[in-house]
Amino acid sequence: MIGRRAVLALGGMAMTATAGAAEAAGSDGVAEIEAMVKSLLAAWNATDADAYAAHFWPDASWVNVVGMHWRGRDQVAFAHRLFLSTIFKDCKQTLVSTEARAIAPGVALAVVTMIQDAYTTPDGNSMPQAHDRLSLTAVQRDGRWL
């Protein structure tokens, strides 16, 4: 069963490039996306916002669980620097599975299932540990998937 953030798979988290052609050549991205997801969670668990943001193209978009939309890698880094140093500083994520597949040349979709530790929101609400699901869209440019 997926917990309180199941809505993410429908309308939520996205890691995408906005404009520009993705490279048609290269692999379908599945292995690269799976490795990227592991690295993304490792950056979260290390509370390293810069390493986290390095997984995004400069023109990326990120929509978080409560609908905040951050435009560009710099905003993603800024927001994660803030949140990883406060409410999520002791909140770890454990990867359960990644289902990745190519959806177009140079574009791949990943559905990530993970367990996120409990945390307390800024207004004092205790959020329990939960199974979460993310939908990530990755784009290949210059031989790299982000």
C-alpha positions as CSV (number, residue, x, y, z in Angstrom):
1,M,0.0,0.0,0.0
2,I,1.2,3.5,-0.9
3,G,1.0,6.1,1.9
4,R,0.0,9.8,2.1
5,R,2.0,10.8,-0.9
6,A,0.5,8.5,-3.5
7,V,-0.8,11.5,-5.3
8,L,2.7,12.0,-6.6
9,A,2.3,9.3,-9.2
10,L,-0.7,11.2,-10.7
11,G,0.2,14.8,-10.6
12,G,3.3,15.3,-8.5
13,M,7.0,15.0,-8.6
14,A,8.6,15.5,-11.9
15,M,12.2,15.8,-12.9
16,T,12.0,17.1,-16.5
17,A,13.7,19.3,-19.0
18,T,11.3,21.9,-20.4
19,A,12.5,22.6,-23.9
20,G,15.2,21.3,-26.2
21,A,15.7,18.1,-28.1
22,A,16.8,15.0,-26.3
23,E,19.4,12.9,-28.0
24,A,17.9,10.1,-30.0
25,A,21.1,8.1,-30.0
26,G,22.3,6.1,-27.0
27,S,20.7,3.6,-24.6
28,D,17.1,3.4,-23.6
29,G,18.2,4.8,-20.2
30,V,16.9,2.1,-18.0
31,A,20.2,1.2,-16.3
32,E,21.2,4.9,-16.1
33,I,17.9,5.9,-14.6
34,E,18.1,3.2,-12.0
35,A,21.6,4.3,-11.0
36,M,20.4,7.9,-10.9
37,V,17.6,7.1,-8.6
38,K,20.0,5.4,-6.2
39,S,22.3,8.4,-6.3
40,L,19.4,10.8,-5.8
41,L,18.3,9.0,-2.6
42,A,21.9,8.8,-1.4
43,A,22.2,12.6,-1.8
44,W,19.0,13.0,0.2
45,N,20.2,10.6,2.9
46,A,23.5,12.6,3.1
47,T,21.4,15.8,3.4
48,D,23.5,17.2,0.5
49,A,21.3,19.5,-1.4
50,D,23.9,20.4,-4.0
51,A,24.5,16.7,-4.8
52,Y,20.7,16.3,-4.9
53,A,20.3,19.1,-7.4
54,A,23.1,17.8,-9.6
55,H,20.6,15.2,-10.8
56,F,18.7,17.9,-12.6
57,W,19.2,19.8,-15.9
58,P,19.4,23.6,-15.4
59,D,15.9,23.9,-16.9
60,A,14.3,21.2,-14.8
61,S,11.0,21.4,-12.9
62,W,10.2,19.8,-9.6
63,V,6.8,19.7,-8.0
64,N,6.9,18.5,-4.4
65,V,4.3,16.6,-2.4
66,V,2.4,19.8,-1.4
67,G,2.4,21.3,-4.9
68,M,5.3,23.7,-4.6
69,H,6.8,24.1,-8.1
70,W,10.5,24.8,-8.3
71,R,11.8,25.9,-11.7
72,G,15.4,25.3,-12.6
73,R,18.2,23.5,-10.8
74,D,19.1,26.5,-8.7
75,Q,15.6,26.6,-7.2
76,V,15.7,22.9,-6.6
77,A,19.0,23.2,-4.8
78,F,17.8,26.2,-2.7
79,A,14.6,24.5,-1.6
80,H,16.3,21.2,-0.8
81,R,19.1,23.0,1.1
82,L,16.4,24.6,3.3
83,F,14.3,21.4,3.8
84,L,17.2,19.0,4.2
85,S,18.7,21.2,6.9
86,T,15.4,21.5,8.9
87,I,12.4,19.2,8.8
88,F,14.1,16.4,6.8
89,K,17.6,16.5,8.4
90,D,17.0,13.2,10.2
91,C,14.5,11.8,7.6
92,K,16.0,9.0,5.5
93,Q,14.6,7.4,2.3
94,T,15.0,3.7,1.5
95,L,14.6,2.5,-2.1
96,V,12.1,-0.3,-2.5
97,S,11.9,-0.4,-6.3
98,T,12.5,1.5,-9.5
99,E,10.5,0.7,-12.6
100,A,12.1,2.6,-15.5
101,R,11.3,2.5,-19.2
102,A,12.0,4.6,-22.3
103,I,8.9,6.6,-23.5
104,A,10.6,8.3,-26.4
105,P,14.1,8.6,-27.8
106,G,16.1,10.3,-25.1
107,V,13.3,10.4,-22.6
108,A,12.6,7.9,-19.8
109,L,10.0,7.5,-17.1
110,A,10.8,6.1,-13.7
111,V,8.2,5.1,-11.0
112,V,10.1,5.0,-7.8
113,T,8.7,3.3,-4.6
114,M,10.5,4.1,-1.4
115,I,10.0,4.2,2.4
116,Q,10.5,7.6,3.9
117,D,11.1,8.0,7.6
118,A,8.8,9.9,10.0
119,Y,9.3,13.7,10.3
120,T,7.6,16.7,11.8
121,T,6.2,19.4,9.5
122,P,6.9,23.1,10.2
123,D,3.4,23.5,11.8
124,G,4.2,20.7,14.3
125,N,2.3,17.8,12.6
126,S,4.0,14.4,13.0
127,M,4.1,12.5,9.8
128,P,4.6,8.8,10.2
129,Q,7.0,6.6,8.2
130,A,5.3,5.9,4.8
131,H,5.6,4.1,1.5
132,D,5.9,6.9,-1.1
133,R,5.9,6.8,-4.8
134,L,7.6,9.3,-7.2
135,S,7.2,9.7,-10.9
136,L,10.4,11.0,-12.5
137,T,10.9,12.0,-16.1
138,A,14.6,11.9,-17.2
139,V,16.0,13.4,-20.4
140,Q,19.2,12.4,-22.1
141,R,21.5,15.2,-23.3
142,D,25.2,15.0,-24.1
143,G,25.2,11.3,-23.2
144,R,23.9,12.0,-19.7
145,W,20.5,11.2,-18.1
146,L,19.2,13.7,-15.6
